[in-house]
Amino acid sequence: MFKSNPDDAQNVHDLREMAKKRLPKWLFEFVDRGTEDEVALRNNRAAFERIKLKTQVLVDVSKRDQETTLFGKRHDMPIGIAPTGAAGMLSYKGELSLARAAKAANIPFTLATGSTTSMEDVAKQVGGTLWFQLYMWSDVRLSHMLVERAKNAGFEALVVTVDGPVNTNREYNTRNGFTVPFRYNSKNTLDVLKHPGWMLGVLGRYLLTTGMPRRENYPTELKERYTQVSAAERKTRNDSLSWDDLQVLRDMWPGKLIVKGILTPQDAERAIAKGADGIVVSNHGGRNFDSSMAPIAVLPSIVDAVGHRTTVIVDSGFRRGSDVVKALALGAKLVLVGRSTLWGATVAEDVGVARAIQFYREEISRTMAYLGCRNVSELNRNLIEYTETPHLPLSM
Ligand SMILES: Cc1cc2nc3c(=O)[nH]c(=O)nc-3n(C[C@H](O)[C@H](O)[C@H](O)COP(=O)(O)O)c2cc1C
């Protein structure tokens, strides 16, 4: 209903523009923006602009593939879908769209703790390579219940996010009236009314079927409507957690354990010492700590320290296939994308997500051709050149 045609988009920036038109401002900004002065958000992109790639000419690159082996499993592309709690708010049952498109593309999909579709439903209805993202809560009993459920539902990896010890400071949410718990006021109600496509196609559809989306993975005592977090908020604080809590998870979890939100070689070492099989070098897409370093900038030092002992994954700000190629050349094994596939889901559910993935596929392939590389194992640091750029990009 009132949907844009994702075929009209030429890249993920276009999908973002289409999503911007469809969504109420408070929801669009909740996804799109960073935190405080949004320095980290801009710096994530600027860091890519400082990295150039060296071309190699007259190499037969007529047969190229992007196959990637991760934890012993083959995937068709070196990207995966990052955990994002808001998918089900952007599009009706958005997590299912993300999971289906990931399965069709043979790439991993990470389901967020805060998702509005339960992990059991995603596993049962879709399957594919499924990872479960866990926020550890101070009430560890509740977190451990989630881990048990993820194990029983057959998730292959547990992605433990560690970069949010306290709530972040996203002032625009307050300004937009997107507060927790959510309170309808004339401003945000008018905002919804001005976006009938989303109001009828997402909100209306929920109201006619399951009711307002809730965080379906939360234990019953915390399972409130998505827009109300009062009780959950109290129990889900996690500023008292330590590496020992990770050790407990390692002992409980038989599958792959991935620690998300690492930005220094020292923390990478600590994660490995606790038995992590992989790490995600991430600053949460510039959403949490505004003075954080750009993941693509710190990636080489982390790969140098632990790359031979663990699987290094990276995210935050990847918008082009060439961004992905830069990370692989610097030693990452996989890139997670967050907002790009969310924009795809917003614009056209499964088809929109597939379109976002298609952009990465085509751009990675094109970049590899310019670099004279036929497969991802040929990407290496000799292809990298650092330069200074005179300006910061203004968006994303
Ligand atoms: C709307 C939104 C919700 C997110 N929710 C979560 C979450 O629940 N858990 C988590 O570990 N990361 C979450 N993230 C961070 C992503 O997993 C990922 O680190 C980030 O989006 C990558 O940056 P990118 O959006 O620039 O690709 C969220 C990101 C966005 C944009």
PDBQT file of the ligand as one rigid body, heavy atoms in Angstrom, charges set to zero:
ROOT
HETATM    1  C1  LIG A 401      17.358   0.881  14.158  1.00  0.00    +0.000 C 
HETATM    2  C2  LIG A 401      18.528   0.096  14.636  1.00  0.00    +0.000 A 
HETATM    3  C3  LIG A 401      18.359  -0.817  15.674  1.00  0.00    +0.000 A 
HETATM    4  C4  LIG A 401      19.451  -1.535  16.137  1.00  0.00    +0.000 A 
HETATM    5  N1  LIG A 401      19.251  -2.464  17.125  1.00  0.00    +0.000 NA
HETATM    6  C5  LIG A 401      20.299  -3.225  17.546  1.00  0.00    +0.000 A 
HETATM    7  C6  LIG A 401      20.106  -4.240  18.506  1.00  0.00    +0.000 A 
HETATM    8  O1  LIG A 401      18.988  -4.464  18.979  1.00  0.00    +0.000 OA
HETATM    9  N2  LIG A 401      21.195  -4.961  18.888  1.00  0.00    +0.000 N 
HETATM   10  C7  LIG A 401      22.436  -4.738  18.378  1.00  0.00    +0.000 A 
HETATM   11  O2  LIG A 401      23.387  -5.415  18.731  1.00  0.00    +0.000 OA
HETATM   12  N3  LIG A 401      22.637  -3.792  17.449  1.00  0.00    +0.000 NA
HETATM   13  C8  LIG A 401      21.608  -3.035  17.022  1.00  0.00    +0.000 A 
HETATM   14  N4  LIG A 401      21.813  -2.084  16.067  1.00  0.00    +0.000 N 
HETATM   15  C9  LIG A 401      23.151  -1.899  15.513  1.00  0.00    +0.000 C 
HETATM   16  C10 LIG A 401      23.365  -2.793  14.301  1.00  0.00    +0.000 C 
HETATM   17  O3  LIG A 401      23.418  -4.144  14.668  1.00  0.00    +0.000 OA
HETATM   18  C11 LIG A 401      24.667  -2.459  13.576  1.00  0.00    +0.000 C 
HETATM   19  O4  LIG A 401      25.733  -2.504  14.488  1.00  0.00    +0.000 OA
HETATM   20  C12 LIG A 401      24.631  -1.123  12.865  1.00  0.00    +0.000 C 
HETATM   21  O5  LIG A 401      23.350  -0.831  12.383  1.00  0.00    +0.000 OA
HETATM   22  C13 LIG A 401      25.620  -1.131  11.719  1.00  0.00    +0.000 C 
HETATM   23  O6  LIG A 401      25.686   0.100  11.116  1.00  0.00    +0.000 OA
HETATM   24  P1  LIG A 401      24.892   0.494   9.781  1.00  0.00    +0.000 P 
HETATM   25  O7  LIG A 401      23.469   0.674  10.169  1.00  0.00    +0.000 OA
HETATM   26  O8  LIG A 401      25.542   1.765   9.403  1.00  0.00    +0.000 OA
HETATM   27  O9  LIG A 401      25.069  -0.611   8.786  1.00  0.00    +0.000 OA
HETATM   28  C14 LIG A 401      20.743  -1.345  15.584  1.00  0.00    +0.000 A 
HETATM   29  C15 LIG A 401      20.884  -0.437  14.529  1.00  0.00    +0.000 A 
HETATM   30  C16 LIG A 401      19.811   0.272  14.052  1.00  0.00    +0.000 A 
HETATM   31  C17 LIG A 401      20.020   1.205  12.904  1.00  0.00    +0.000 C 
ENDROOT
TORSDOF 0
